[in-house]
C-alpha cells in the first residue's frame, strides 16, 4: 500500500472565540501557532499545504501552497479535508493519504503520522484517527484519498458538517496518545496563557 502522505494544516475557520482573524498567527513565546504547526508537521509528511480562506496574500511569508476550501460557506474541517484530498489528486498524485492537522494545537505528537499510518495499513482502514484521554481528536486524522467523492457528496448534497459522525461511517482505526498536553487546543485567549505554562 502506498504510504506517501500529503499534510494539510487547517486554518480555514472563523476563530470567533478568539475575536476573529487568523488564530494561527497568535504568538506562543516567540513563534506563531502556525510556525509551530509547520515545524511539527513538515517532517512527518511527503508534502504540506495550508488550508486558509480569504486573501492568500496575508500568508505571503509562509513557504507553503495556500489552498482555500474547495466548497463555499465555511463548512468546517471536513471541507478542509476534502480540499486536501482533491488538491492531492491534482498536484500530488503519488500521495494516496491526506493527514489533517489543526493549527491551534501546538503540541501534537511528532510521530502521529507514522503511528496512524501503521494502524491504517495493519487494519486495512480508510481513516485512522488520534485518541487521547478516551476522546477522539477527529481533526488529527489520516484519510485515504479514495474517500473524496463520498465526502464531496456528503458535504454538498447532504449538508454533513460533523467530522466525527462522518468518519464513523467508514472503516476506521484509532490510535491512543497518552501525553495529556498533545492535543491541548487553543480556542480562547485564556487558553494561550495555559499553553505558555505548558
PLY file of the C-alpha trace (Angstrom):
ply
format ascii 1.0
element vertex 198
property float x
property float y
property float z
element edge 197
property int vertex1
property int vertex2
end_header
0.00 0.00 0.00
1.26 3.49 -0.90
2.24 5.28 2.31
3.05 8.68 0.81
1.06 11.36 2.55
0.01 14.95 1.96
-0.32 17.02 5.12
-2.95 19.76 5.32
-2.87 22.40 8.04
-6.43 23.51 8.71
-6.69 27.27 9.24
-9.93 27.93 7.40
-12.14 28.68 10.41
-13.52 31.99 11.65
-11.88 31.93 15.13
-14.93 33.57 16.73
-13.92 32.64 20.29
-10.54 34.31 19.78
-12.17 37.51 18.48
-11.87 36.63 14.79
-8.87 36.94 12.49
-6.18 34.34 11.94
-5.90 32.45 15.21
-2.86 30.61 13.88
-0.94 33.92 13.90
-1.18 34.19 17.70
2.24 34.05 19.33
3.25 31.41 21.82
6.51 32.66 23.29
8.29 33.93 20.16
6.65 31.77 17.47
3.19 31.78 15.96
0.91 28.78 16.32
1.23 28.35 12.56
5.03 28.25 12.70
4.91 25.68 15.47
2.43 23.57 13.50
4.56 23.71 10.35
7.65 22.65 12.30
5.85 19.65 13.81
4.05 18.56 10.64
6.59 19.12 7.88
8.98 16.31 8.79
6.12 13.80 9.01
4.61 14.13 5.52
5.67 13.99 1.87
4.24 17.45 1.13
2.43 20.10 3.18
-0.22 22.72 2.32
-2.09 25.36 4.30
-5.88 25.43 4.03
-6.98 29.04 4.55
-9.85 31.09 3.16
-9.83 34.79 2.25
-6.91 36.75 0.84
-3.98 34.34 0.41
-1.61 37.32 0.34
-1.69 37.54 4.12
0.34 34.32 4.14
3.00 35.51 1.71
5.61 34.86 4.38
4.65 31.18 4.58
6.54 28.97 2.13
3.63 26.61 1.56
0.88 26.42 -1.05
-2.19 28.30 0.30
-5.34 26.44 -0.67
-8.86 27.73 0.11
-11.81 25.44 0.76
-12.96 23.74 -2.43
-16.60 24.33 -1.42
-18.12 27.60 -0.25
-19.64 28.62 3.05
-17.07 27.87 5.79
-18.23 24.25 6.03
-15.79 23.33 8.78
-12.86 20.91 8.96
-14.45 18.33 6.67
-14.28 20.91 3.87
-10.57 21.27 4.57
-10.11 17.51 4.45
-11.89 17.34 1.09
-9.76 20.23 -0.14
-6.63 18.26 0.75
-7.89 15.14 -1.00
-8.80 16.96 -4.20
-5.62 19.06 -4.18
-3.55 15.89 -3.82
-5.32 14.29 -6.76
-4.33 17.21 -8.99
-0.96 18.22 -7.55
0.47 15.30 -5.56
-0.94 12.22 -7.24
1.53 9.85 -5.56
0.01 10.73 -2.16
-2.84 8.31 -1.52
-3.24 9.60 2.04
-4.05 13.01 3.50
-3.19 13.89 7.09
-5.16 16.75 8.62
-3.67 18.88 11.39
-5.23 21.68 13.43
-3.17 24.87 13.61
-4.35 25.77 17.13
-2.94 22.64 18.82
0.79 23.37 19.08
1.96 20.24 20.94
0.66 17.48 18.67
2.89 14.37 18.54
5.94 14.21 16.30
5.16 10.59 15.42
1.43 10.96 14.81
1.53 10.28 11.05
3.75 7.22 11.44
1.51 5.70 14.11
-1.75 6.43 12.30
-0.33 5.06 9.04
0.77 1.84 10.72
-2.71 1.35 12.19
-4.50 2.11 8.91
-2.36 -0.32 6.95
-2.45 -3.08 9.58
-6.23 -2.86 9.92
-6.99 -2.07 6.27
-8.78 1.12 7.30
-9.61 4.15 5.18
-9.34 6.52 8.17
-7.08 6.48 11.22
-7.75 8.98 13.99
-5.93 10.05 17.13
-7.47 9.44 20.54
-6.42 10.97 23.85
-7.84 10.55 27.34
-10.71 8.49 25.95
-11.76 11.10 23.40
-11.32 11.12 19.65
-9.32 14.01 18.17
-11.05 13.95 14.77
-9.17 16.85 13.21
-5.96 14.87 13.70
-6.73 12.07 11.28
-5.31 10.23 8.31
-7.71 9.93 5.37
-7.46 7.75 2.27
-7.86 9.83 -0.86
-10.39 7.39 -2.34
-12.96 8.83 0.11
-13.07 12.15 -1.78
-16.19 11.50 -3.94
-18.20 10.27 -0.95
-17.06 13.22 1.16
-17.97 15.73 -1.55
-21.45 14.21 -1.81
-21.87 14.33 1.98
-20.81 17.99 2.18
-22.52 19.38 -0.92
-25.64 17.25 -1.32
-26.36 16.09 2.23
-25.16 19.10 4.25
-22.99 16.96 6.55
-20.74 19.02 8.85
-19.90 16.84 11.88
-16.47 15.38 11.27
-16.63 12.54 13.80
-20.09 11.48 12.65
-18.99 11.19 9.03
-15.73 9.39 9.76
-17.60 6.78 11.84
-19.40 5.65 8.67
-16.14 4.27 7.20
-13.54 1.63 8.12
-11.64 3.44 10.86
-8.72 2.81 13.19
-8.00 4.69 16.41
-4.59 5.24 17.97
-4.22 6.35 21.58
-1.73 9.00 22.64
-1.03 9.28 26.36
0.57 12.70 26.77
-2.26 14.86 28.08
-0.89 18.04 26.50
-0.55 16.57 22.99
-3.95 17.83 21.87
-4.28 20.90 24.04
-6.39 23.19 21.88
-6.25 26.99 21.93
-9.75 28.37 21.44
-9.91 31.35 23.81
-7.41 33.98 24.94
-7.09 32.32 28.36
-6.02 29.07 26.66
-2.95 30.87 25.38
-1.85 31.56 28.95
-2.21 27.86 29.79
-0.23 26.93 26.65
2.60 29.22 27.73
2.82 27.35 31.03
2.76 24.00 29.25
0 1
1 2
2 3
3 4
4 5
5 6
6 7
7 8
8 9
9 10
10 11
11 12
12 13
13 14
14 15
15 16
16 17
17 18
18 19
19 20
20 21
21 22
22 23
23 24
24 25
25 26
26 27
27 28
28 29
29 30
30 31
31 32
32 33
33 34
34 35
35 36
36 37
37 38
38 39
39 40
40 41
41 42
42 43
43 44
44 45
45 46
46 47
47 48
48 49
49 50
50 51
51 52
52 53
53 54
54 55
55 56
56 57
57 58
58 59
59 60
60 61
61 62
62 63
63 64
64 65
65 66
66 67
67 68
68 69
69 70
70 71
71 72
72 73
73 74
74 75
75 76
76 77
77 78
78 79
79 80
80 81
81 82
82 83
83 84
84 85
85 86
86 87
87 88
88 89
89 90
90 91
91 92
92 93
93 94
94 95
95 96
96 97
97 98
98 99
99 100
100 101
101 102
102 103
103 104
104 105
105 106
106 107
107 108
108 109
109 110
110 111
111 112
112 113
113 114
114 115
115 116
116 117
117 118
118 119
119 120
120 121
121 122
122 123
123 124
124 125
125 126
126 127
127 128
128 129
129 130
130 131
131 132
132 133
133 134
134 135
135 136
136 137
137 138
138 139
139 140
140 141
141 142
142 143
143 144
144 145
145 146
146 147
147 148
148 149
149 150
150 151
151 152
152 153
153 154
154 155
155 156
156 157
157 158
158 159
159 160
160 161
161 162
162 163
163 164
164 165
165 166
166 167
167 168
168 169
169 170
170 171
171 172
172 173
173 174
174 175
175 176
176 177
177 178
178 179
179 180
180 181
181 182
182 183
183 184
184 185
185 186
186 187
187 188
188 189
189 190
190 191
191 192
192 193
193 194
194 195
195 196
196 197
